[in-house]
Amino acid sequence: MWDFCDMFGRFWHSHLILLNLLGFFIAPVASHPQCLDFKPPFRPQQELQFCVMYKHFGCCDFAKDQELMAKYYKIMDNFDYYGYANCAAYVNDLLCQECSPYAAHLFDAEDPSTPLRTIPGLCPDYCSTFLDRCKSTLPLISSDPRLSEQQHDSAQLCRHLELDDPDYCYPHLLSNERLTKNLGRVSEDPDGCLQLCLEEVANGLRNPLAMVHANDGTHRLFVAEQVGVVWVYLPDRSRLENPFLNISKAVLTSNWEGDERGFLGITFHPDFKYNGKLYVYYSVEVGFDERIRISEFHISAADMNVVDHTSERVILEVDEPASNHNGGQILFADDGYLYIFTGDGGMAGDPFGLFGNSQNKSALLGKVLRIDVNNNEKGPLYRIPPDNPFVHEKGARPEVFAYGARNMWRCSVDRGDPVTRDGKGRIFCGDVGQNKFEEIDIVEKGQNYGWRAREGFSCYDKKLCANSSLDDVLPIYAYPHKMGKSVTGGYVYRGCEHPNLNGMYIFGDFMSGRLMSLKEDRHTGQWDYKEICMGVGLTCAFPGLINNYYPYIISFAEDEAGELYFMSTEIPSATSPTGVVYKVVDPSRRAPPRACHYDPLPVKVKSKTIKFQPKESLIGVELPTKQQMIPDTNDWLQELIDMLAQPKLATTVRPTTTTRAPRPTKPRKGRRRKQGRHRSEAAHPKGAVRLAGDDLGRADRGRVEIFAHGEWGTVCDDLWNINNAEVVCRQLGYRHALKASKAAEFGEGSHLRILLDDVQCQGNEATLLDCLHAGVGSSNCAHYEDAGVVCGNSLDTGH
């Protein structure tokens, strides 16, 4: 098992009492359901007939159940009536543990350093009774010669059949509430945060801000970089060497962090399989003007994996008065029309005109536009759908479908419940706020989404907000800037592989790195909020899964089968190749085997392919390997004390979000680190740093506090990154920075002044004062944005 006892070796059991006397506490392992195929359990599509104790949830489908039943009858054919009466139930129990949600634990399948058991791990009392009555069944159930050798000594045999972790032995695990409570549901931590995992899909991308599929049966994924390059990924996750589209020479962007211009959106025509048309949304410079451009392209007649770059037709251009708030979403909804989501034109507070662009229906900015690009080979490039809401309103642009948007960043169309089709066609959008709230909206025809009168549920322009003619629609959810400052809209999960997630709208925040979810209460119509954390402990200990991601969440996506992905990056620059695509995974329950099978249509590949090489890894868990050796020592207690005394290095290999996005924390009662008095201020050189606020008192992590102008103060997390953290960690004597933490992860230093803001280091400076910053004592932030670090002397993810 991958738990505490293996870390210290097998001497553990014999000295348990002494350790307790010494005051050590060893926490039990966390629940980790896993099947013999190393995947999560599932709900069988067809009810089991033999292993009925696992008919609702376990590791066997109907075919496996029938296989075990056949084996059972073959074994029981060797017994007379009395043997059958005494042993049938035991044989049934032992065979059916392959169907247990904890089968991998029962058979030691999750530990490659031990051979796979042929008999599940048994609790001593059950084992003793079983051997007394039915020892003769063992050779028929198992071919393991070691069991035959030990049959004469029941006590020794039962010791052999014990598990290292008694929590999982059969049948006691059935009554272990910690293991059976909420089994099959999405795991939650004590604070109610959903525990999910990730699978790395692609890496080395330059701000990947869109990923789409062509809905043509090939199950290819098309990943767009902000610089204007789109790549093709095949179902085996290999990437084609030649880009699908490259208009980087035309795209207006830069390498400075946070530039909102660039290649912003791509979508395929619903009939792409037949007409080969796709549409893109990008920033351009025309003379001295900046514009957003919507263009149509056709696929190359010579290569299905390359766009015909000469086929571009500009469908629409809109002048941008500023470089920010460029919108960027483009998609086809269920009605077959093209939807374009524009920003309000930039600057702050939508200062354009009497009421701003967003409330002005004669402007195309701050809007949801809907146009008809079908059958546009002759005549106009687009037509106006006849039921657009403002077609007959004087002065209004007929393209306008909805208005009052500030800068909707990432919208999606709900596929609807796979069975009932509930929710099908709804358009969800994340609308980025000004300085207080971020919001999620459901876009509907003719509606006003409030900006600049309203931000979230709150009034922004109080005079405009009080106007009785505003008639705006409130968001389904809004959150304050202490949780995040730039919403990234997501998708309602409608895939097949993770049934528990069905109907859950999953989205994130670009600035805080927070993953979040909403689920509609069908009775009240309210949307219930749950935060999403990365699984801790063994939650994500499945092959290929990880529990960390880069913090800048740029976009979300779904593949042709409806599975959910998101893209994030370490450095939010259009030219930084640190972008990664992650697939969202629920480790608590999967779909039944073969339920989600599909056969992609063949892809004719003319380019070289680049095999996918994952770079991410599971952190915080030391997985056993076959090379691990059991310690051979007589002085076991001294070795244990030595091991506990070693400083525990953080296991994060880069600045990642490993659980929930950081939130302000309060010291826990009874666990607060006792602080001694600080030395006199004169003893500290200018630019000295210290770490504070870690609940467990660990010296290698904490809130960054800096000494400047004769006082200690905190550092704001605006622009805080791993280079800044490197400077701090080296100052403190560590070789590496493992994480640049934000949002007061180590508590608020509210008893101090904020001394530094907008810090930008190269990573080789002597102190933070040598980096670019807003000036000592000059800040535009609050203590809930206090920055922190996790330092270490090794980048190795092991212990």
N, C-alpha and C positions, 0 to 999 in steps of 0.2 A: 504493500500500500504506500501511497505517496503522502505520508504524514510524518508526525513528529518522531514516532518510534524508529522508523527506518533511518532518519537522519543520524541517530545516535547508535544504531545497531541493535542487534537482537538481545543484548544484555538487559534491555528495558524491563521485561516482565519480572525477572527474579529480584529486582531491586525497587519495585514500585513502592512498597511500604516505607522503605528507608527514605526515598525521595520525598514522600509525603511528610515524613517526620522532619525532613530538612526544610520543609516549607515550599517546595516546588509545586507549581500547579501546571498540569498539562491539559490543555483544552481538547475536547474531542474533535475529531475531524468533521468537516462540514459535509452535509448530505451531497452525494454526487452520483445520481442514477446513471448507469451506463450498461450497455448491452455487450455481448461477446464480440460484436463487430465493431466495437469501440465508438458506437454512436448512441445518442439518447434514446430512451424508450418511446413507445408510440401507442396509440389506440387502434386495435385491430379493426380493419374494415368489415370482416366477417367474424361473428362471434365464435370463440373457441369452444370446442366440444370436450376436450380432455383436460387441459390445464385451466379449468374454469376459474381458479382463484386469480388468474391474471387476464380474464376476458375483457376487462375494461381498460387496462393499462399495463404494458409490460414490453417484452422483447420478442414475442412470437406472433407471427401471423397465422392464418388458418392452415397454410401448407406445412409450416413447422409443427404446429399443434398435431396435425394428422401423422406426421413423421414420428413424433414422440409417442403417440398413442400406439402406432404399429410396433414400436420397440417395446413398449410396455407389455403388449399381449404376447410378444415373442418370449419375453422373460418369464411371464407368469404361466406360460404353457409348461414350464418345467416343474410346477408345484401341484400337489394334490389339493383337496378342498381345504384342509387345515392350514397348509402353507399359504394358500391364497387368502384365507380369512385373516391370518396373522400379519402377512407381509405386503398385501396389495397396496395399502395406504402409504406405507413407507416408500415403496418403489415409485408410486405415483408422485409423492413429494419430491424425491431426489431427482427424478427425470425432469420434473416441471420447473426446477429452479433455473434451467436455461431460459425460461420465460420471465423470470423475476426482473423487475426494473433495476435491480442491483446485481445482475448476473455477472458482470465483470468483476465485482468485488468478491462474490461468492466463489468464483472459480480462479481467483488471482490472475485474471486476464489482463488487468491494467498494469501489472508489475512485470516488465520483461526480464527482471533478474530472477524470477521464479518460474518453474514449469507450470503450464496450464493444468489445473486440477481436472480430474475426471469425475470426482465426487465433490459436490459443493461443500464449502466450509460449514461444519456442524457445531452447534453449541454442545458442550460436554454432556449435559443431562440428556438431551435428545439422542446424542451419539451412543451413550451407554445403553439406553433402553433399546435402541435400534439393533445394536450388536447382540444384546442378550436374546432378542427374538428372531432376528432375520439376518444374521451374519452370513448365511449361505447365499444370500442374494448378491453379495459384493462382486464375486467373479463374473456374474452375469451382467451387472451394470457397468463395471469398469474392467479394462484390460491392464491396468497399472500393476506390474509385478510387485511393487513395494507393498501394496495392500495385501496381497496373498502372503507375502513373507511375514507380515505382522499380525495375521489373523489369529494366531494363538494367544496374543497378548492384547486384550481389548483396551486396557488403559493406554498402552503405547499407541495403538491404532487410533484411538480418539484424540490423543495429543497430535498425531500426524494430521488428522482431519480438522484440527482447530485452525482458525484464522489468526493472523497477527493482531488484527483489529477485532475484538470481540463484539463491537457494535453491530457488525454485519453478519454474524453467524446465523444460520437457519436453525430453528424457526423464530428466534427472539427478535430478529429485525422486523418481523411482521407486527409486533406490538410496540416497537420503538417509535414513540410519537414524533421524535425529532426527524426520523427518516421517512415516516409515512404522512406527516402533516403536509398538506398542500402538494402532494406528489402529483406531478404532471402539469402543474400550473407554473407560470413564469415566476422564477425565484425573486424574492424581495429581501433587501437587507432590513435591519431593525427600524430604519427610518422610512421604509416603504419604497425604496428606490429599486426599480426593476433591474435584475442582473442579466445582462445579455453579453454575447461574445461577438467576435468579428472573424472574418476570413479575408486575408489579403488577396486582392485580385490583380492589381497592377501597381507599378511604382515608377519612380524616376520621371514623373510628369511635371510640366511647368504650369502651375495653377490650373489643374483640371477643373473647369467650372461647368461642364455639361457632359452627360453621358446618356446616349439614347440608343434605341434599337430601331430597325427598319420595319419591323412587323411583317417580314417577308418569309418567315419560316426558317431562316438560316441561323438565328440566335446569335448573330454577330453583335458586338458592342462597339459603338463609335464614341471615342473619348476626345473631347475638344479642349485644347489648351488656350489660355487667354491670348497668347501671341498670335493665334490664327491658324494653328495646325490641328487637324483632326486625324486620329489614328484608328485603325481597325483592329479589333481583338476577336479572335476566333473562339468557338466554344471551348477549346482546350486551353484557353487563356494565353496562347501565343499571340504575339503582335506582328503584323505585317511590317516589313522594313520600310516600304514606301508609304508615305502618308496618303490618306483618303482625300484630304483637301488641304491645300497650303496657300492661304491668302495673306501670309504674314507681312508681305510688302505693302499691302493695302490697309491693314489693320492699324489703327491708332492706339498705341499704349506706350508704356515706359517700364523701366525696371524698378521704379521706386515703390516701396511697400504701400499697399492700400490704393493704388491707382485703379479706379473703377471703370476705366475705358478698356476696350479690347474686343476680342471675339467673345460674345456674351451668350449666344444661344444658337441651337440647331434643332431642327425637327424634320421628319420625313412625312411626305404626303401619305394619307391613309391608303392610297392606291399606288404607292411607290413600286410595288412588285410589278405593276403593269405600265406605269407612266414614267418611272425613274426620276421623279422630281423630289427635291428637298429644298429647305429654306433656312437661311442663316440671318443672324442679327449681330451687327458689329459696328464699332466706332470708326469713323473716317474723318480725315481733314480735307476740306475742299476750300482751297485758297487760305483765308485766315479763319474760316468757320469750322467748327466741330459739329459733326452730325452723327445721328444713328442711322444706319442703313439696313433695310430689309431686302435681301436678294434671293432670287430663285436660281438654282443650279439643276443640271441634269447629270445623271450618271453616265460615265463613259460607255460608248458602244463597244469598246474593245476590252474593257476590264471592269467587272462588277465591283471591284474594290477601289476604284478611283473615280473622282468626279471629273467631268469634262469642264476644265477651268474656263474654256472659251464660251461656255453656255450661260454665263452669268447674265441675268436680267434684273435690274434694280426695280423692285416693286414699290418701295416707299422710302423717302428720306425725311428726317425731321431735324431741324436745327436744334443744337444743344447750347443754351446760353452759358453754361458752366461745365466743368470737367467731371463733376460728380452727379450722382442720381441719374444714371443712364438706363435704368431698368435692365432689360436683357432677356426676359423670358419670351419664348415663342413656342406655340404648340397648336395642335389640332384637337378640338373637342369632339364629343360624340356626334355633334350636328354636321361635321365635315368642314366647318369653317376654320380659318386661320385666326388665332388670337395672338395679339401683340401687347405686351405689358411695358408701358413706358414710365420713366421716372418723371419727377416734377420739374426738371430742368436744372436742379442743383442749388448751390449756395446753401443757405439755412433759412428755414421758415417760409419757403416758397414766396419770395418777395416780388414776384412778377405780376404787375397789374393790380387792380383794386382788390381782388380776392385770391390772387395767386393762379398759377396755371391749372392746378388740380381741380378747382371749382369752376373753371372757365371751359364750358363745353365747345367753344370755338377754337380751343387749342388742343393739340394732340398729345401734349405732355401731361403726365400725372393721370393716365387713362388706361383702361383696358379697351383695345381696339378689336373689332371683328370684321374681317373681310373675306370675300369669296374669291379664291384663286383657282377654282375648278374651271376647266375648259377655257383657259386663257391664252391658248396658242394664237388665236386671232382676236382682234378687238382689244379692249382695255386689259391692262395687266391684272387688274382686280375689279370686282364689282361689289356693290353694297348689298348685303343680305336684306331682303325686303322687310324682315321683321326687326331690324335694328331699331332700338328704342327711340332714337332722336332724328330719324329720317325726315320727319315732317316738322321738326322744331326749327324755327327761324334762327339763323345764326349759329346753330350747332353743327359740328362736323358729323356727317352721317356715319363715319367709321366708328364713332364712340359707342361702346357697349356698356361701359360702367365708368364712373369717374370718382374723384376724391381720393386717389391713391398717391402716396408719397414716393415710394421707390420699392415696388413689389419685387422681391428677390426670391425667385424660385416658386413656381406654381405647378400644380399637377391636377390631372383628371382622375377621379375615383373610378376604378373598374367595376365597383359594386361587389356585394357579397357573392361568392362563387355559387351559392345555392339559391338564395332568395333574390339576388340582384339589387338588394337595398343599397341606396347610396350611389348607384351608378350615374355617372355624368357630372357629379358635383366637382366644381373647380375650387381647389384650396390654394391660398397664397399666403406667404409671409410678407408683411409690409414693414419695412425698416422704419423705426421711429426717429424723432428728432433728438431729444435729450432726456426723456423720461420713460417712455414705454415702447415695447415692441409688440406687434399684434399678428394674429392669424385670422384671415377672413375667408368666407365662402363667397365667391364672386357670382352674382346673379344679374340678369339683364336689367339695365336701367337704374341700378342702385348707386347711391352716393356713399362712399366709404369714409367721408368725413374730413380728410385732410384739406386745408390747414386749420379748419375750425377745431378739429379734435385730433388728439393723439392717443390711441388706445381708447380707454373709456373716459379719458380726462380732456377737459377743454384746453386747447392750445391758444387759439385766437378767441379770447373771451367774447368779444363783440360779435364775431361771426358765429360763434358757437350758440349764442343766444338768439340768433335769427330763426324765427319760426318756420321759415321756408327751407331750412337746411335739410330736414327730413332724411338724415343719414342713417346708415345701417351700422350697428355696433359689431365689433369683432366677436368671434366665438371664444377667443382667449387673448389676453394681453398680460405681459409680465414686465416688471420694473427693471431699470438698468442695474440694479444690484445683482440681478441674475444674468444679465447679458446685454450687449449694446447693439447687436446687429443680427436680427433673426435671419435664418436660412430656412425657407419653406421646404417641406418634405413631401411624403406620400402617405396615403392610407394603404396599409399593407393588405394585399389581396393575393399573395402568392400561395403556393401549395405546401412548401417544405416546412413551414412553421405555423401550424393551425392556431396556436395560442395568440398569435399576433394579428389575426384577422380582424379588420375593422379599426385597428389602432393607427392613428395618424402620428407619424414619427418625424420629428424635425429637430433643428439645432440652432446654435448661436455661433456666429463666426468669431466674435471677440472673446467670449468666455469659454468656448469649447464645450458647452453644455449640450448634452443630448436629452431630448424631452419627448413626451408622448401625450396625446389626448385620445380619449375614448368616449364616444357619445352614449349617454344613457337614453335608450330608446323610449323610456317611459316619460322622462322629464324634458328631454331635448337638450339637457345640459351636457357640457363637455368636461369630463373628469381628467385632471392632470396627474401624471406620474413622471417623475424624473427617471432617466435611464442611466444606470451605472455599468461600468465594465465588471464582469464577474470576478470575484475575489476567491482566494484559496483554490480549490480544485474545480470550481464551477466551469471554467473553460478548458479543463484538462482533457480535451479531445484532440485527436490528430488534426493538424492543420488550423486549429483555432488559436486566436490571440486575444488579449484583453487590454490593449492599449492602442492609442491612435494619436496622430498629430493634432494639435489643438485648434487650428484655424479651419473650421468646417465651412467649405465653400459651396457645396451643392449636394443634392440627393438625386437618386436615379432608380429606375426599375428596369429589369431585363424583360425579354419577350415573354417569359413565364410568370412575370409578376413578382420576382424576388427583389428585395430592397437593398440598395447600396448607398454609400455616401462617400464624398471626396473631401479630403482635407490635406493641409500642407504644413510643413514646419516653418517656412518663411513665406509670407503672403506677398510675393513678388512675381510678376508675370514671367520672369526669366529664371526663377529658382527651381531646379529640378528635384524638389523635395515633396511633390504631390503624390498621394497614394489613394487608390480606390479600395474601399472596404465593403465586404458583404455582411449584412446584419444577420446574426444567427441566434436562435433561441435554444440554449443548451438543455432546457427542461423537458422538451417534447419535440419529436419530429413527426413527419407524416409517415404512414405505413410504407413498408418497402414496395417499390414499383408504382406507388400511387402517383408519383410526380414524374414518371418517365416520359420523355419525349425524344424524338429522332430528328435532329436538325437537318434541314435540306443541305445537300452538298454545296460547298463553296469552291468555285474555280479560282485557284490562287496562282497568280503570275509573279508575285513578289516573293522574295525570301522571307522566311518567318523567323522571329526571334523568340526563343523559348522563354517562358516566364520563370523568373528566379525570385522567389519570395525573400524578403529581407527582414521582415518583422518576426518577432518571437513572443511567446508567452512569457510574462514577467511575474515575479513574486512567487513562483512555484518551482521547486527543484525536482524535475522529473527523474525517476530512477532509470538507470541504464544497465545493460548487462555487464558493464565493466566495473560497476560499483562493488566494492568489497566490504564485507562485514568487519568492523574493527576487531582485532584480536588483542585484547589487553586485559590484564588482571586488575589494573588500577582504574576500573571503570568510572568511579566517582570523580577522581581527579580529572579524568578526560572530559567528563560531562561538565564539570565546573569550568575547566579551561575553555571549552567550546562556548558556554554561556557567557563567559567573560569577554570573548572576542567581539569587537564592534561589528554590528550587523550592517553590511553595506547595502545601500539601496540597489534595487535590481533593475531600475529603469535605465535603458540604454540611451535615451535621448529625452528631450522635454516632451512628455506624452501625457495624455489624460488617461488615467488608469481606472479611476472610479468615477464618481460624479464630478462635474465641473466644480472647481473649488468654491466654497462658500465661507462666509465668516464663521469662525468657530469660537466657542466659549470653552475655557478650561473645565475639564470634567472634575466633579467633586471627588476628592481623595486621590486624584492622579496628577494634579498640577505639579510641575517641577518647582522645587523650592529654589528660589533665587537668592544668592548671596548679595551683599552690597557691591556695587560697582566701584572700581577704583576712581580716584579723583579725576576730574576732567582733564587736568593738565597732563595726566599720564598717557593720554591718547593722542597719537599723531593725527593730523588733519587727514580725513578720508578713511580712517579706521572703520572696520565693520564688525558686527557681531550678529549672531543669530538668536532669535527668541521665539517663544510661543508654541514650541512643539509639546503636545500633551504628554508624551512619554519621556521627555527630557533628553532626546537624542541630540548629540552635539553636531551631527552632520547635516542638519536640516533646520529650517525655521524661517521666521520673518526677518528680512534684511533690515538692520538698523545701522545708520552711518553717522560718524562724528564729523561735524563741520561747524565752523563759526562758534565753537565753544559749547555745542550742545549735541545730544543724540537726537536722531529723527528717523523717520521711515522713508521708503522709496515707493513712488506710485508705479503701478504695473502698466501704464500706457507705454507701448513700444518695448515692454520688458521681454527679453528673449534669452536664448541660451548663451549668446556671446556676453551679455551682461552678467549672467550667472557665473560664467567662467572666470571673470575678473574677481568676483566675490569669493569663489571657492579657492582660487589660487592664493588670494590674500590670506585666507584662513588656514593654508597649509595642505589643502587637498589637491590631488592631481587633476580631477575632473569635476565638471558640473553635470549632474545626471538629470536635473529638471529645473526649469525656470517656472516657478509657481506664481499664480495670479489670484486675484479676487480674495485676498486675505485668507488663503488656505491655512495659514498658521496664526489666525486670529488678527484682530485689529489692534494696532499700536496707538490707540486713541489718546493715551497719556502723553504722547510725543507729537511734535509738529511734523508735517510732511516736508522734508528738506529737498528731495529731488523728484523731478517729473520729466517725462519724455527722454529717458536715458537711452543713448545709442552708442554701444561700444563695438569695437572691432574684435575684442577678445584678448588683446595683448597689452592692454593698459595696466598701469600699476594699481590704480584705484578707480572707483566710479567717477570721482571728480575730474579725472583726466579724459573721460568720455564726453561726447556731446550731450548736453542736457539743457533744460529750460532756465537754469540758474538756481543757485542755492536759495531755498526758501520760496521760490516761485513755482506754484503748482495750480493746476485746474482739475483737481480730483478730490476724492474723499478716502477715508481710512478703509472702507470696504474694498478698496483697490490696492491695498498694501501688497508689495511684491515679496517673494520669498525664493529660497533655493533648496535643492537637495544636492549635497556634495558626496564625493566618494573617491577612493583611490584606485578603483578598477571599473572598467566598462563591461566586464564580464557579467552576464545575466545570471550566472550560477552563484553559489555561496562560496 
